[in-house]
Amino acid sequence: MLKRLALLIALSSLMLHASDLVKIYLNQGLDAVGVAIEKELTQKDFWLSEIGDKNISLGYYDDNVAIVLTNKTDKILRVYSYEDGKIRKDFEQKEIITGLMGDKKIEGDLKTPVGFYELGRKFNPGDPYYGPFAFATTYPNLLDKVQGKTGGGIWIHGYPLDGSRLDEFKTRGCIALFNNNLEKFAKVVQDKKVFVMTEEKEKIRAKKDQIASLLADLFTWKLAWTNSDTNAYLSFYDEQEFKRFDKMKFEQFASMKKSIFSRKEDKKIKFSDISISPYPNLENETMYRISFYEDYYTKNYQFRGDKILYVKIDSKGKMKILAEQ
C-alpha cells in the first residue's frame, strides 16, 4: 500500500495537489508533508477514489488472497481468488456437509461457526474417517474467545476412506468435501494466504461506501493514537461490548490509555498490509474484521507485528471496535 501511496502522490491523484505538497515542504519542511498526507488518509473521499472500480464484495486486501466462502443453508463451498482488485471463482462444490445450523457457542454443540477465520496448511488428521487429509481453521478467533465461545478442531476435511459415514447429513461442526474435490481444493489454495468466511443463510458482502468509511476511520483512530488525543481515540471503541485480547473491558482499558496518553510521548505508528473483511454474524450487525501490520515506536516501547480488530459500524456510520488483538 505504501508503494501505491507514493505513486499516487507522484501522479497528483491525492486530493492534495502536488503543488500543495510542494508549498507545504517549502514553508514547513518534509515532516509537515507527512502530516498532510496522514490527514488526507482520514478522508473518506480519498479512499473512495483509491478503491475505484475494484471488486471489494468479499473485502479489501492489499495483498493477493484466497477466500473460502461457505453458505450453510445452500450447502455450497466456493473458493475465490482476490488479485489486484479482481475476484475469480476457482472452485465450487455443492452438497457439502456441515454441522448443525446456528452459530457455534459451546464445545460439543455440533454447529459450524459463522464468522471469518484463517485456514492453516494441509495436514494428516490421523484418522481415515476424515479422508486423506484436512485443513484446520482458526476457530475460535479472538472475538469468539472474548465472547466466551468454546470448542475447536473445526476443519475442512474429506469423507471416510472406507466410504461409510456415521451421519450422512451433518458433521460435528466441520465442513466435509468429497475426497476427489478435496484434492482439487488443496491445489487451489496451495501456497496462498487463505481466509474462511462462513455464512448461515444471508449472503454477507462488503460495500464500497462502508470500506471507504472504515479506512478513513482506521487512519483517524491512528492519528488520534499518534497525537495522544484520548477522547478521539476512545470514541472508536464500543463502550458496552469492547473487550481486549485479555478480556479487559472498556472502563479499565480507557483508564489505562488515559494514563499512557497523559505522558504525551512522541510516537511513530505505521500501518501496512491492510485487510478489511466482512464478518458474517447472526446478530444482524454490520461487522468487519480488520487486520494490518503495525510498526509502533516510542522511546520506551517498540512493537512490530500483526494486529487484528473486530469492529461494527454503528447507526451513525462510525467504526466501533469490539475486540482488539
C-alpha positions as CSV (number, residue, x, y, z in Angstrom):
1,M,0.0,0.0,0.0
2,L,2.8,2.4,0.8
3,K,4.2,2.0,-2.7
4,R,0.8,2.8,-4.2
5,L,0.5,5.9,-2.0
6,A,3.9,7.1,-3.2
7,L,2.8,6.6,-6.8
8,L,-0.5,8.4,-6.1
9,I,1.4,11.3,-4.7
10,A,3.7,11.4,-7.7
11,L,0.8,11.4,-10.1
12,S,-1.0,14.1,-8.1
13,S,-4.0,11.8,-7.6
14,L,-4.2,12.7,-3.9
15,M,-6.8,15.4,-3.2
16,L,-3.9,17.5,-2.0
17,H,-2.3,18.5,-5.4
18,A,1.4,18.1,-5.9
19,S,1.7,21.9,-5.8
20,D,0.1,22.0,-2.4
21,L,2.6,19.4,-1.1
22,V,5.5,21.5,-2.6
23,K,4.3,24.6,-0.8
24,I,4.0,22.7,2.5
25,Y,7.5,21.3,2.0
26,L,9.0,24.8,1.2
27,N,7.2,26.5,4.1
28,Q,7.2,23.8,6.8
29,G,9.6,21.1,5.8
30,L,9.4,17.4,4.9
31,D,7.8,16.3,8.2
32,A,4.9,18.6,7.5
33,V,4.4,16.9,4.2
34,G,4.0,13.6,6.0
35,V,1.5,15.2,8.4
36,A,-0.5,16.5,5.5
37,I,-0.6,13.0,3.9
38,E,-1.6,11.4,7.2
39,K,-4.6,13.8,7.4
40,E,-5.5,13.0,3.8
41,L,-5.8,9.3,4.7
42,T,-8.5,10.2,7.2
43,Q,-10.8,11.4,4.4
44,K,-13.5,9.0,3.1
45,D,-13.4,10.6,-0.4
46,F,-9.7,9.8,-0.7
47,W,-10.5,6.1,-0.1
48,L,-13.4,6.1,-2.4
49,S,-11.1,7.3,-5.1
50,E,-8.4,4.7,-4.2
51,I,-10.9,1.8,-4.3
52,G,-12.2,3.0,-7.6
53,D,-13.7,0.1,-9.6
54,K,-12.1,-2.7,-7.5
55,N,-14.4,-5.6,-6.6
56,I,-14.5,-5.4,-2.8
57,S,-17.6,-7.5,-2.3
58,L,-15.5,-10.0,-0.3
59,G,-13.3,-7.4,1.3
60,Y,-10.4,-5.0,0.7
61,Y,-7.0,-6.6,0.6
62,D,-3.5,-5.0,0.0
63,D,-2.2,-8.4,-0.9
64,N,-3.5,-11.3,-3.1
65,V,-5.5,-13.8,-1.1
66,A,-7.9,-16.7,-1.4
67,I,-11.3,-16.8,0.3
68,V,-13.2,-20.0,1.1
69,L,-16.9,-18.9,1.1
70,T,-19.4,-21.4,2.6
71,N,-23.1,-20.9,2.9
72,K,-24.6,-23.4,5.4
73,T,-28.1,-23.1,4.1
74,D,-27.2,-23.5,0.4
75,K,-24.7,-26.3,1.3
76,I,-22.2,-24.8,-1.2
77,L,-18.5,-24.1,-0.8
78,R,-16.7,-21.8,-3.2
79,V,-13.1,-20.6,-3.4
80,Y,-12.4,-17.2,-4.8
81,S,-9.0,-15.7,-5.6
82,Y,-8.6,-11.9,-5.0
83,E,-5.8,-10.4,-7.1
84,D,-5.2,-6.8,-7.8
85,G,-8.8,-5.8,-7.0
86,K,-10.4,-8.5,-9.1
87,I,-12.2,-11.7,-7.9
88,R,-12.1,-15.0,-9.7
89,K,-14.0,-18.2,-8.7
90,D,-11.6,-21.1,-8.7
91,F,-13.5,-23.9,-7.0
92,E,-17.1,-24.9,-6.1
93,Q,-18.7,-27.9,-4.5
94,K,-22.4,-28.3,-3.9
95,E,-24.0,-30.7,-1.4
96,I,-21.2,-30.2,1.2
97,I,-21.9,-31.5,4.7
98,T,-21.6,-29.0,7.6
99,G,-22.5,-29.1,11.3
100,L,-25.9,-28.0,12.6
101,M,-27.5,-24.7,11.8
102,G,-26.9,-21.8,14.2
103,D,-23.7,-20.2,15.5
104,K,-21.3,-22.3,17.4
105,K,-21.1,-21.3,21.1
106,I,-20.0,-24.2,23.2
107,E,-17.9,-27.3,22.7
108,G,-20.0,-30.3,21.5
109,D,-22.9,-28.3,20.1
110,L,-22.1,-29.8,16.7
111,K,-22.5,-26.4,14.9
112,T,-20.3,-24.9,12.2
113,P,-19.1,-21.5,13.3
114,V,-20.4,-18.4,11.5
115,G,-17.7,-15.9,11.0
116,F,-14.3,-15.2,9.4
117,Y,-11.2,-17.2,10.0
118,E,-7.8,-18.1,8.6
119,L,-7.0,-21.5,7.0
120,G,-4.0,-23.5,8.0
121,R,-1.8,-25.8,5.9
122,K,-2.8,-29.3,4.8
123,F,-2.2,-31.9,7.5
124,N,-2.8,-35.6,8.2
125,P,-5.8,-35.9,10.6
126,G,-4.6,-39.3,11.9
127,D,-8.0,-40.9,11.4
128,P,-9.1,-42.3,8.0
129,Y,-12.7,-41.2,8.9
130,Y,-11.7,-37.6,7.9
131,G,-10.4,-38.5,4.5
132,P,-6.9,-38.3,3.1
133,F,-6.0,-35.0,4.7
134,A,-7.6,-31.9,6.3
135,F,-7.2,-28.2,6.8
136,A,-7.7,-26.5,10.2
137,T,-9.5,-23.2,10.7
138,T,-8.6,-20.7,13.4
139,Y,-11.8,-21.1,15.3
140,P,-12.1,-19.8,18.0
141,N,-10.7,-16.5,16.9
142,L,-10.2,-13.5,19.2
143,L,-13.8,-12.3,19.0
144,D,-15.1,-15.8,19.7
145,K,-12.8,-16.1,22.8
146,V,-13.8,-12.8,24.4
147,Q,-17.4,-13.7,23.8
148,G,-16.9,-16.9,25.8
149,K,-17.3,-19.3,22.9
150,T,-15.6,-22.7,23.3
151,G,-14.7,-25.7,21.3
152,G,-12.2,-26.1,18.5
153,G,-10.9,-28.5,15.9
154,I,-13.1,-27.0,13.1
155,W,-11.6,-28.5,9.9
156,I,-12.3,-28.7,6.2
157,H,-11.8,-32.4,5.5
158,G,-12.9,-35.3,3.3
159,Y,-15.1,-38.4,3.5
160,P,-14.1,-41.7,5.3
161,L,-11.6,-43.6,3.2
162,D,-13.8,-46.7,3.6
163,G,-16.8,-44.8,2.2
164,S,-19.0,-45.1,5.3
165,R,-20.1,-42.0,7.2
166,L,-21.8,-42.3,10.6
167,D,-24.1,-39.4,9.7
168,E,-24.9,-38.5,6.1
169,F,-26.5,-35.2,7.0
170,K,-24.2,-33.4,9.4
171,T,-20.6,-33.3,10.8
172,R,-19.5,-32.4,14.3
173,G,-19.0,-28.8,13.2
174,C,-16.5,-29.3,10.3
175,I,-17.1,-28.9,6.6
176,A,-16.8,-32.1,4.6
177,L,-16.0,-32.3,0.9
178,F,-15.9,-35.3,-1.4
179,N,-12.4,-36.7,-1.5
180,N,-11.8,-36.0,-5.2
181,N,-12.9,-32.4,-4.6
182,L,-10.7,-32.1,-1.6
183,E,-7.8,-32.9,-3.8
184,K,-8.8,-30.1,-6.2
185,F,-9.4,-27.8,-3.3
186,A,-5.9,-28.4,-2.0
187,K,-4.4,-27.5,-5.3
188,V,-6.4,-24.3,-5.5
189,V,-5.4,-23.0,-2.0
190,Q,-1.8,-24.2,-2.1
191,D,0.8,-21.6,-1.2
192,K,-1.8,-18.9,-0.7
193,K,-2.9,-16.8,2.2
194,V,-6.4,-18.3,2.7
195,F,-9.3,-17.0,4.7
196,V,-12.5,-18.9,5.6
197,M,-15.8,-17.0,5.5
198,T,-18.9,-18.9,6.7
199,E,-22.4,-17.6,6.4
200,E,-25.6,-19.1,7.9
201,K,-28.1,-18.1,5.2
202,E,-27.9,-14.4,4.2
203,K,-25.2,-13.5,1.7
204,I,-22.8,-11.2,3.5
205,R,-21.0,-8.8,1.2
206,A,-18.9,-5.7,1.7
207,K,-20.0,-2.3,0.4
208,K,-17.6,0.2,-1.1
209,D,-19.0,3.1,1.0
210,Q,-18.5,1.1,4.2
211,I,-15.0,0.0,3.3
212,A,-14.0,3.6,2.5
213,S,-15.5,4.8,5.8
214,L,-13.7,2.1,7.7
215,L,-10.3,3.0,6.1
216,A,-10.9,6.7,6.9
217,D,-11.9,5.8,10.5
218,L,-8.9,3.5,10.8
219,F,-6.5,6.3,10.0
220,T,-8.4,8.8,12.1
221,W,-8.1,6.4,15.0
222,K,-4.3,6.0,14.2
223,L,-3.9,9.8,14.1
224,A,-5.6,10.2,17.5
225,W,-3.4,7.5,18.8
226,T,-0.2,9.2,17.5
227,N,-1.3,12.6,18.9
228,S,-2.3,11.1,22.3
229,D,-5.8,12.5,21.8
230,T,-7.6,10.4,24.4
231,N,-11.2,11.4,23.7
232,A,-10.9,11.0,19.9
233,Y,-9.1,7.7,20.3
234,L,-11.5,6.1,22.7
235,S,-14.5,7.3,20.7
236,F,-13.8,4.4,18.3
237,Y,-14.4,1.8,20.9
238,D,-17.8,0.3,21.8
239,E,-18.2,1.1,25.5
240,Q,-20.6,-1.7,26.2
241,E,-19.2,-4.6,24.2
242,F,-15.5,-4.0,23.8
243,K,-13.0,-6.5,25.3
244,R,-9.3,-6.6,24.7
245,F,-7.5,-9.9,24.0
246,D,-7.1,-10.4,27.8
247,K,-10.8,-9.7,28.3
248,M,-10.1,-6.3,29.8
249,K,-13.4,-4.3,29.5
250,F,-13.7,-0.7,28.2
251,E,-13.7,1.1,31.5
252,Q,-10.4,-0.4,32.6
253,F,-8.9,-0.1,29.1
254,A,-9.9,3.6,28.9
255,S,-8.3,4.3,32.3
256,M,-5.1,2.6,31.2
257,K,-5.0,4.5,27.9
258,K,-5.7,7.9,29.7
259,S,-2.7,7.2,31.9
260,I,-0.4,6.3,29.0
261,F,-1.6,9.2,26.8
262,S,-1.0,11.7,29.7
263,R,2.8,11.2,29.2
264,K,2.5,12.8,25.8
265,E,5.2,10.5,24.3
266,D,6.4,11.1,20.8
267,K,5.0,8.1,18.8
268,K,5.6,6.9,15.3
269,I,3.0,4.5,14.0
270,K,2.8,2.9,10.6
271,F,0.1,0.6,9.2
272,S,0.7,-1.6,6.1
273,D,-0.7,-4.8,4.5
274,I,-4.3,-3.8,5.4
275,S,-7.2,-6.3,5.0
276,I,-10.8,-5.4,5.7
277,S,-13.2,-8.4,5.5
278,P,-17.0,-8.6,6.0
279,Y,-17.8,-10.6,9.1
280,P,-20.9,-12.8,9.0
281,N,-22.9,-12.9,12.2
282,L,-26.4,-13.8,13.5
283,E,-26.9,-10.6,15.4
284,N,-27.8,-8.5,12.4
285,E,-24.8,-6.3,13.0
286,T,-22.7,-4.8,10.2
287,M,-19.4,-6.2,11.2
288,Y,-15.9,-6.4,9.8
289,R,-12.5,-7.9,10.6
290,I,-9.6,-5.5,10.1
291,S,-6.0,-6.7,10.1
292,F,-2.7,-4.9,9.3
293,Y,1.0,-5.0,10.1
294,E,1.8,-2.4,12.7
295,D,5.1,-0.6,13.2
296,Y,5.0,1.2,16.6
297,Y,7.8,3.2,18.1
298,T,8.3,5.2,21.3
299,K,11.4,5.9,23.3
300,N,10.4,3.2,25.8
301,Y,8.5,0.7,23.8
302,Q,8.6,-0.8,20.3
303,F,6.3,-3.3,18.5
304,R,6.3,-4.8,15.1
305,G,3.7,-7.4,14.2
306,D,0.2,-8.2,13.1
307,K,-2.8,-6.5,14.7
308,I,-6.4,-7.5,14.3
309,L,-9.5,-5.5,15.1
310,Y,-13.1,-6.8,15.1
311,V,-15.4,-3.9,14.5
312,K,-19.0,-3.0,13.8
313,I,-20.5,0.1,12.1
314,D,-22.9,1.9,14.4
315,S,-26.1,3.6,13.4
316,K,-24.2,6.8,12.6
317,G,-21.8,5.0,10.3
318,K,-18.8,5.1,12.7
319,M,-16.3,2.3,13.3
320,K,-16.7,0.8,16.8
321,I,-14.0,-1.6,18.0
322,L,-15.4,-4.8,19.7
323,A,-12.2,-6.7,20.2
324,E,-8.5,-5.9,19.7
325,Q,-5.5,-8.1,19.5
